[in-house]
Amino acid sequence: MNRGSFVIAAALADLDPWPLERWQIVAGAPQVFGTVLDESPDGSVQRGVWEHTPGASRDVEVDEMFIIVSGRATIDIEGGSVLEVGPGDVGVLRAGDRTVWRVHETLRKVYQARHSPLAAD
């Protein structure tokens, strides 16, 4: 997917449901939504908008940089830092980080994620 150069209003972008798996839900009934805006030809780099409603969920991260558009959350990184994020914050997550996202106010972020290539058989 390559749409050429473009600009969007991230706060107003239409998002699709990206359901969490049962193992991911830690507390509450969080819902996740997103849209992929752009992807490299080999699928290793993805750019998009992601939203998480209040509640807590866990994930195993890929290499990602993000900018918070709206909302507030605490990101607990297993064996590491606790990140408090809010509007305008820029964050970096490392591939393999095991995280718990504790979302206090519906969180919307713009992200760029790099997925590791699959190991050759």
C-alpha positions in Angstrom: 0.0 0.0 0.0 1.6 3.3 -1.1 -0.7 6.2 -1.5 2.0 8.7 -2.4 2.4 11.8 -0.3 -0.6 12.8 1.8 -1.8 14.5 5.0 -4.6 13.5 7.4 -6.3 15.0 10.4 -5.2 12.2 12.9 -7.8 13.3 15.5 -10.6 12.9 13.0 -9.4 9.8 11.1 -12.0 7.0 10.7 -10.9 3.9 12.5 -11.9 0.2 12.2 -12.3 -2.2 15.1 -9.1 -4.1 16.0 -10.5 -6.6 18.6 -8.2 -7.6 21.5 -7.6 -11.2 22.2 -8.8 -12.5 25.6 -5.2 -12.9 26.9 -4.6 -9.2 26.2 -7.4 -7.9 28.5 -6.1 -7.1 32.0 -8.9 -4.9 33.4 -12.2 -3.4 32.3 -13.6 -3.8 28.8 -11.1 -1.9 26.6 -11.7 -1.7 22.9 -9.0 -1.0 20.3 -9.5 0.7 16.9 -7.1 1.6 14.1 -6.2 2.2 10.5 -3.1 1.6 8.5 -2.3 4.7 6.5 0.8 3.5 4.7 2.9 0.3 4.5 6.3 -0.5 3.0 6.2 -2.8 -0.1 7.6 -5.7 2.0 5.2 -5.0 4.9 8.0 -4.5 7.4 7.2 -0.8 8.1 3.6 0.3 8.9 2.3 3.8 9.7 -1.2 4.4 11.1 -3.5 5.7 13.8 -4.5 3.6 16.8 -7.0 4.2 19.6 -7.6 2.4 22.9 -10.6 3.0 25.2 -10.3 3.1 29.0 -9.2 -0.1 30.6 -6.0 -2.2 30.6 -4.5 -4.5 28.0 -1.2 -6.3 27.5 0.9 -6.6 24.4 4.3 -7.7 23.1 5.7 -4.7 21.2 7.4 -4.3 17.9 10.0 -1.5 17.3 7.7 1.5 17.3 7.7 5.3 17.6 4.4 7.1 18.4 3.0 10.5 19.1 0.0 10.8 21.4 -2.8 12.8 19.8 -5.3 12.7 22.7 -6.0 10.9 25.9 -3.8 9.7 28.8 -2.3 6.3 29.7 0.4 4.6 31.8 2.5 2.1 30.0 4.1 -0.5 32.2 7.1 -2.2 30.6 7.9 -5.5 32.2 11.2 -5.4 34.0 11.7 -1.7 33.0 10.1 1.7 32.9 6.7 3.1 33.7 5.8 5.6 31.0 3.1 8.3 31.6 1.9 9.6 28.2 -0.5 12.3 27.2 -1.2 14.7 24.2 1.9 15.7 22.4 4.2 13.1 23.9 6.5 11.1 21.7 7.4 7.6 22.7 9.6 4.7 21.6 9.0 1.1 22.3 11.5 -1.7 21.6 10.7 -4.9 19.9 10.0 -7.6 22.5 8.9 -5.2 25.2 6.1 -6.8 27.2 3.8 -4.0 28.1 0.5 -3.3 30.0 -1.3 -0.2 28.7 -3.5 1.3 31.5 -5.6 3.8 29.6 -7.2 6.4 31.8 -8.8 8.5 29.0 -9.4 7.2 25.5 -6.0 7.3 23.9 -5.3 8.0 20.2 -1.8 7.8 18.8 -0.1 8.1 15.4 2.6 5.4 15.0 5.3 4.0 12.9 6.1 0.4 13.6 8.9 -1.8 12.2 8.2 -5.5 12.2 11.0 -7.9 12.2 11.2 -10.1 9.1 10.2 -13.7 9.5 13.0 -16.1 10.0 13.8 -18.2 6.9 12.8 -21.8 7.1 
